[in-house]
Amino acid sequence: MSARFALLRALMHKEIRGLIRDPQGLLVLFLMPTIFILVMSLALRDVMGTHQASQQQVLWSDADGGYFALELRHRLERSDHLRIVDAPADEAGFAPPYFGRVDVAAGLAERLAPDNREPLVQVRLDPAFPVAGSSLFITELKGVLIGLRAEYITEDLFGAPEAEAALIRESTRPEAVPVQVVYPGSELRSETLPDATQQSVPAWIVFAMFFVVFPLSTSLLGERREGTLQRLALLNASHQSVLLAKLPVYLTVTVIQALLMLAMGVWIVPLLGGEALQLGGRWLALLPITIATGAAAMGVALLIAVLARTSAQATTVGGAVNLVLGALGGVMVPTIVMPPELQLAGLLSPMSWALDGYWDIILRHAPVSDTLPECLALLVLGTVTFRIATWRLRQDFA
C-alpha cells in the first residue's frame, strides 16, 4: 500500500511540474475566462435589457374571477411573445419552462381605486430569467393595469371632466400602479431585477471549467509521445493510477479557477463600472457544485484526451464539444428562453446541470441541499467518463 501511495504521489508531482511547464494551458484556463467575465459583464450591462423576442410562458392564478381580472389576462394574452397558462390548483410555485407566476387575489376591483397603494397583483419571477424578458413583462403588466385603473376611475367617478382627467393622470402614473415582484428564496425586492453580472458570471465559470481539456490533453499526449505511459506500464503502474494522479491536480486547478472568477465578479467588475456579483457570504455554499462541476469537466476532458491522437485533435474536438455543450446548456443564451425542443436537448448538457446549481445558490438563494441533484448528476458523469477513459487507455496498451 505504501509503495502504491508513493507512486501516486510521484505521479502527482509529475503532473504539477508538467502543468507549470505549460504556460499556454494555464493562460487558457485563467486568462480566457477572466476576459470573458470582464467583457460580457460590462457589455451586457445595458444590452440585456433591450429586447426579448421569443414567446415565453407564465403561470396564472386568478382568485378574483371578476371583470377586471379576466380583462387583465385577456389584454396580456394579446402579446406576441407571451403565453399564459393556468396554474395547477394544487401547486403554489413554478418551475421551468415557466419564467414566472402571476397571482391575482380577490378584490382586484377595489384595489384599482385611486386612493389604494396596496399591490394590485403579485408577480414571482425566476431570477435566472434574462433581465430583458423580466423587464418587458413587468412593463407590459403595468401598462395593462394603468389602462384598467383609468377604466375603473372613468366608470366610477362622477364630476367635472377637468377634475376627472386630473385624477386619472395622477392615479395612472407607473409609480402609482404598484406591482409586488418577488424572487423565490429571497425577500421582496420590488422593481429590482438581477443584473448582467449575476446572470453571466456563473455561466462563464461553468463554461471555462470545461476547458481543462486543453492542458490535460497536452499532458497525456506528451506522456504517450515520450513513452512515459509504456515505461509506467513496465513498472506495473496501472492505467487507472496514471489517470487518477491527474484528478486532484487538475480538480484543484478548476476550483481555483472558479474562485478567481467569482472574485473577479465581486471585486474587479465594479471597479470598472459594472455591477458587483452579490454572493451574500455564500462562498462555501458554492463549493459542492464547484467540485462536482470540476469532476464532470475532468471526466469529459480525460475521455477526449484519451481518444485524441494529436494535440490538434484534442484542441479541435475539445473546443467543439465545449461550444456545443455550452450552447445547449444555457451559457450563451439561457435555456429558459429557448424553444421547447432546445430546452429538452439542453437537459443533456452537463453545463446546464452545473449552471442550475450555481443559479440556485447565487440567484435563487436556495439552500445547498437544492443543488444535490445537480451535484449527483455531475459526479456520476465524471465517474462514468473516467471509467471509460481508463478502459480505453488500457486497450491502447494491451
N, C-alpha and C positions, 0 to 999 in steps of 0.2 A: 504493500500500500504506500509506504514512504517513497519507494522508487518511482511509482506512478505519479505521486504528488510532485516529486522533484522534477519529473519530466514535464508535467503540466505547467509547473512554474517556469521552467526554462523556455517552454514554447510561448508562454505569455510574455516573457521578457523579449523574446524574438519578435513578437508582434508589435510590442511597443517601439522597439528600435526601428522596425520596418515602417511603422506609422510616422515616426519622426523623420525618416529619410524620404518621405513622400509629401513634400510641401504642397504640391499641386492638389493632392487629395484633401489635405487639410483646408486649403483655400476653398475648395468646392463645398466642404461641409460647413465652414463657418462664415466665409465672406459672402458667398452667394445668397444664403438665406437672410443675412443681415441687410444686404442691399435690397432684397425683396421686401422686407418689412418696412424699411425706410421709404422706399419708393411707393409701394402700394398704400401704406397708411396715409401718406401725405397726399398722393394723387387722388385717392378715393374719398378724401375728406369731404369734398364738395360734389364729386361726380355721383356718389352712391345715393344722393337724394334727389335725382333729377328725373328718372324715368323707370317705369315698370310696366312692360307691355303685355306679358303673358297672363292668361286667366288664372286666378288663384281662388282657392276655396276657403270659406269661413263658415264656422258653425253658428247657428242662430237659435236662441232660446227666447220665446215670447210668452211671458207670464201675464201680459196685459190683454192682448187679443182685440183691442179696440181699433177704431178707425185710424188713429194716428200711428199706432204700432204697425198695422198692416200696410199703411201708406209708406212708412219709413222703409220697410223691406221692399215694397214694390218699386220705389224710386231707386234704391240701391241696386236692384237687380237689372236696371237699365244699363248699368256699366258694362262695357265690353270685356273688361279684364277681371270681373268679379263674379264668382258663383257662390250663392248662398245655399247651405244645406241645413236641414232641420237637425238640431242636436238630439241625440237619443235621450229619451225621458229618464233613463237610469244612470246617465253619466253627467258629471258636473264639469269635467275638464275637457281637454282637447289634445290632439297629437297629430303629427304629420299624417296625411298630406294637408291638413288644415293649418293655416298660419295663425289663426286666432279664433276667438269666440265672442259673440255679442249677446249680452243678457239684457233683455228689456223687462224691467219689473212692472208690476201692476201699478196703474195710476200715472201713465205717461202723460195723459191729457192735463192732469193737474200740475205736473211738473213743467209743462210748457208755459205756464202763466208767467208774465213778465217779471214778477217780483220773486220768482223762485231762483235760487242759486245752487240747489242740490244737483248732483249729476243726473243727466237725463237718461243715460244708458251706461252700462259698464262694458268696457272692451278689454279682453285679455288677449295679449299678443305674445307670440313666441319671439324672444329677443334674438334668436338666431336668424329670423327672417330679415331680408335686406331692408335697410333704412328706407330706401325709395318706396317699397311696397307699403310699409307701415305708415309712412308719412302721407302717401297718397290716399290710403284707405281712411285715415282719420280725417283728412281734409274733406274727402267726399262725404263722410258721415256727418261732419259738422255742417257742410253745405246743405244737406237734406234737412237736418234738424233746424237750421236757420229758416228754411222755407216753411217748415211745419209750424214753427213758432209764429212766424208772420201770419200764416193762415189762421192759427188759433186766435191771435190778437184781433185780426180783422173780423172774424166771426163773433168774437165775444165782446168786443169793445164798442160802446156807443158814445159818440161825442163828436166834436168838431173834426173835420178832416185834417186840419193842421195838427191838432193835438194827437190824433191817431197816427199820422205819418211820423211825428217826432218820437212817439213811444215805440213804434215799430223799428225805427232806425236805432234807437238806444238799446232795445232789447234783443236785437238780432245781430249784434256785432259778434265776431268769433269768440272773443273772450267772455261774452255773456251767455254762451251756449256751452256749459261745462260737460265734458265727457270724462268719465273715470277710466284711466288707462292703467292696467295692472299687468305686471310681468310675473309669471309663475315663479314662486320661490323667493320673491323679493317684496319689499314694501311698496306701497303706492308711489308711483313716480309719474304724476300727471304730465303729459306732453313731453316727457324726456325719453327719447329713443336711443338705443345703443348706437355708438359712433362706429366709424370705419375701422378704427384700431381694434376695438373689442371683437369685431367680427373677422377681421383679416389676419391678425397675428396668429390665432390658433390654427387657421388654415395653412399658413405658410410654415408653421412649426412642423405640422404633420407631413407636409409635402417635402420639406428639407430633410427630415429624418430618414426618409426612404432613399436618399441619395448616398447613404453609406455604402451602396453597392459599388461606387467608384473606387475608393481606396481599398475596400475589402477584396474586390476582384483583382486589383493590381497586386495585392499581397499574395493571393492564392495562385494567380497565373505566374508570378515571379517564382514561387516555390516549385511550380510544375516545370517551368523552363530551366531552372537551375538544378533540377534533380533533387531538390530538398525532400520532396514527398517520397521519392524512391529510397533515399537514404534513411528516412524515418521509418519506412516500412521494414527495412533490413534490421532496424533496431527494435522491431516488434512494437512500434508505436501504432496504435490503431488509428484508422482514418477518422473515427469519431473523436478521438483525443485531439487530433490536428485541428478539426473544426471547432471542437469545444473550447480550445485555448483561445480562439478568436472572440468568443462570445463576451466574456467580461470586459475585454479591452474595448471592443467597438460598441458594446452596450453602454459603457461609461462615456464614450465619446458622444453618443446620441443624447444621453441625459444632460451632459454639459452643454451640448448644442442647444437643447430646448431651454435650459436655464438662461443661457446668454441671450437667446431671442426674446424670452419673457422679460429679462432685464432691459433689453433694448426698447421694448414697448412701454415699460413702466417709466424709465428714466430718460432715455435718449430722444424718443419721438417727441415728447412735449417740449424739449429744448429747441427743436427745430420747427415748432409751431403747430404740431399735430396734437391730437387728443391722447392723453396718457392711458395706458392699459390699466384698468382698475381690477386688482386681484383681491382687495379687501383682506389681506393677510392669509390667503388660502394657498400659499405656495406648496405646503405639504400635501394638501388635498389633490394637487395635480400630479404627485409622484406616482401613484399606481397606474394612471392612464399613460403617463410618460414612459414608465418602464415597460408596460405592455406594448405600447406602440413601437418602442425600440426593439423589443423582442421580435415582433412581427416584421419590422423592417430588416432585422438581421437575418431572419429565416428566408425571406424573399431574396435578399441580396446574396446569401450563400448559395441558394439554388441557381441563381443567374450566373454567379461566378464559377460554379462547378460545371455548368453546361457550356459556358463560353470557352472558346479555344484561343482567342486572342483578346488583347486589351480593347481593340476596336469593336469587336463583337460585344464585349461586356458593356462598353460605354454606350453603344448604339441601342442594344436591347434594354439595358437598364434604364437609359433615359426615356425610351419609348414606353416601356411598361409604367414608369412613374408618371409620365404625362397622361396616359390613358386612365390609370387608377386615380390620378388627381382630378381629371375632368369628370369622371363618373362619380367620384367621391365627394364632390362639392367644394373642392379647393378653389377653382376658378369662378364657378357660379354655384351658389348654394343649391343643393338638391331640391329644396322645398319650392323653388321657382321653376324647376324643370318640368317638362311634360311627364305625365304618369309613367310612360314607358321607360324614360330615362331614370325616373325615381326608382323604379323597380330594378333596373340594371345597376343603379348606384349602390344597392344593398350588397352587391358582390364585391365592392371595393373595400379593402381594409382601411383605406384613408377615410371613408365615410364613417366607419365604426369609431375610429380614433377621434375624428372631428366632433362627433356627437358627444363623446366623453369629455373632451375639452370644453365644449359649449355648455354641457351640463354644469360644470364647475364654474366657469368664468361668466357665462351669460345668464344661465337659469338659476344659479346659486343653489343647486341641488346638493344633497349630501353625497359623500363619497360612495355610499352603497348603490346609488343610482348608476354609477359607472361600471359596476361589477359585470353586467352582461357584456359590455363592450370590451372590458379588460380580458374576460374569459375567452371571447371570440378571438381577440388578437393573440393571446398566448397559445391557443390551440393552433392557429395558423402558423405561428412561429415554430411550434413543436413539429407540426406535420412537415413543413418545408425543410426544417433542419434534418429530419429523419430521411426525407427523400434525397437531400443533398449528400448526406453521409452514405447512403446506399449507392448513389450514382458515382461518388468518388471511389468507393471500394470497387465498383465494377470496372472503372478505368484502369485500376492497377491490379486486377485479379490475375 
